[in-house]
Amino acid sequence: MQIRTLAACVVLAFAPLGAWAADASAQLQQFISTVASATGDFTQQTIGQGRNKPPQSGSFSFQRPGKFRWSVKLPYEQLIISDGTQVLQYDPDLAQVTKRSVDASIGESPAAILFGSESIEKSFSISPLPDNDGLQWLRATPRKDNAGFAHVDIGMRNDLPARLQLLDAFGQTTRIDLSNIVANPDLTPGEFTFSVPDGVDVVEMR
């Protein structure tokens, strides 16, 4: 998963959007205001362009504002981690670490909704969607044309995000299902730090 997709696939403050949409927004507001950190599991798959990529699965953790760990376990290992200042993507198979600033990677991405602490109204236009699959939905559309994706739909259940569906600029849809979320756990001091292994190339992105 590319940094742009995640940090292009995470404080909500906007007016009510109608009865059932307001319920979805209220759940997201509750999540943002009461869940300062969390851990959980995810599955993810991208489809489109006549090819389906293999599904991925792994675990995640986050701490507001802007710290997170997104660890892919299957079908290959990959780590995306942020200490609140910079985002690193580690690909063991490529022996490469890519670095970006948090502002460049998260500010106008779906990650800002889940992991950030500012109102998404600054970067996104919010619209209601019908209930589906037992979830209540909102759509966040980036206000800028160069965000790298068309929109992200967020499905809420019991005050927690359960599914994200991101449509990118190439017509591909990435679906991320979140599960086993533990709110406000005790996290170790090193949860969001990463030491580059010996022999691994580091690429700085601007």
N, C-alpha and C positions, 0 to 999 in steps of 0.2 A: 504494500500500500504506500503510495507516494505521500510525502508530507503535505503537498498541496491538496490532496484528496481528503485526508483526515482533517488537516489543519485548514483541507478543502473537502469533508464528509461528513465545535464542542462548541449582564443582569437584565433580564427581560423586564421592560417597563412600557406597557402600551395600554391603550383604552380597551374596554370590552369589545368583543367581536361578534356578539350574538350569543344566544343561549348556550348551544352545545359547544361553539368555538370558545366562548368565555370559559367554559369548564376546562377545556384543553389548555387555554392560556393560564388559568388559575393553577392548574397542576404544574405547569412549567414555572410559574412564579414561585410556587411553593418549593419546588426542587431547587431553584436558584437561591432562594432566601434561607432555606434551612439546611441544605446539604453542602457543607463547605469542603467535604472530601468524600471519596467513595472508591470502592473496588468492585470488580465484576468480571464477567466473561463476555465474549462477543463471537459472533460468526458473521462473515462478510462475503459477498459475492458481487462481481461486476459482470453485467450482461450487455450485449449490444454489438453493433458493427459486424454481425454475422458470426461472432465468436464469443463463447462464454469462458471466462477465466475460472480456474479451479477455485472452489470456495476456500476461504481462510478462516482460522479460528485461533483464539488466544485469550489473553486476559488484559485488563486495563486497570489503572488507578489514576486519580487526579486529586489535586488540592488547589483551591482557588487562592489567588488568581493566576491562571496560566501554567500551572505545573501539572504535567501528566506523563503517564507511562503507558504506551500502547505496544504490547508484546505479541507478535504473531508467532505461534508455535507450529501450526500445520498449514499448508503442506511443506513449508520451509520456514526457517527462522528469520525474523526481522524485528528490529526494535526502533520505535520512534519515541523519543523522550525529551521532555522540556523541563528545565529548572526554573522557568519563569523569565529567563533572559534570552536563552537561545534554544532552538529545537535541533536535535540531532537525529538523523536516520542512519542506523547501522545495518548494513547488509553483510553478514558473515561470508556468504558465498562469493561476493565481489571483493571482500576484504577492504571495504570502503565505508567511511563515515561522511555524511553530508551535513553541513551546519548552515542554519539560517537564523536570523533574529526572530524573536517571538512576534514582534509587530508585523514583520513581513509574512510570517507563516500563519498566524492565528487571527489577526485583527478582523478580517472580513471573511472568515471561513465558518463552516458549521461548528468547528471546535470552539469558537468564541461563544456560542450559545450554551454549550454544555460546561465548558471549563473556565470561561471568562467571568468578569464581574461588572461589565458595563451594559447599559441598555443596548439591545440589538437594533432598536429603531434607528440608530445612527447609521448602521450599515445595511439593514435589511428592511424590506417591505413585507409586512405580515398579512396573510389572508387565511380565512377559514377553509377547512376541508370537511367533507362528511365523515362521520364515524365509519370505521371499516376494520374488520378482523378483531373486533373487541377493543379497539383503540380509538382514542379521540385525537384528531389530527389538526396540525397547523402547517402552513407552507411559508417558508422564509425565502424571499427572492432578493439577491444582492442588489443594492442600489447602483453599484458601479458595473460597467460592462466587462471589466477585465478581471473579474473574480475567479474565472476558471471553471465556473459551473453555473447552470441556469437557475436551479433552485434546490432546496432541501426540504423534504417533508418530514415532520417529526410526529411520531405516534406516542401518546402518553397513556400510562395505565397506573392507577394508584399513586399518583404524584411522582412517578418516575418515568424517564424516557425508556421506551421499550423497543423502538425501531426508528431508524433513519433511512430515508430513501433519497439519494442524491442524483440528480440529472446533470451530467457534465456537458461541456460545450461541444462534445463530439457525439452526443446522442446516446451515450452509455449511461446505464443506471447502476449505481452501487447501493446495495441493500445491506444495512448493518443491523443485526438483532442483538440487543443487550439483555443479559440475564444474570441471575445470582448477585444482584447489586446489594452491597452492604454500605449503608450510609454512615458517614462520620466515623470511620474506623480509626484505630491507633496505627499510624504509619511510621515506619522506621525513618531516621534522619537521612539515610542514603537512598530512599525510594526514588528520588528524582535526580540522582547524580549518575554520571557515566564516565568511566575511564577508558580512553581509547586503547585497545589492545596493541601490543607491539606488532609492527609490520603492516598495520592497517593505514591506508591512505586517507587523508582528511581533505575534503573539498569544501571551501568556503563559498557560499552562495550569497549574492547581493540582492 
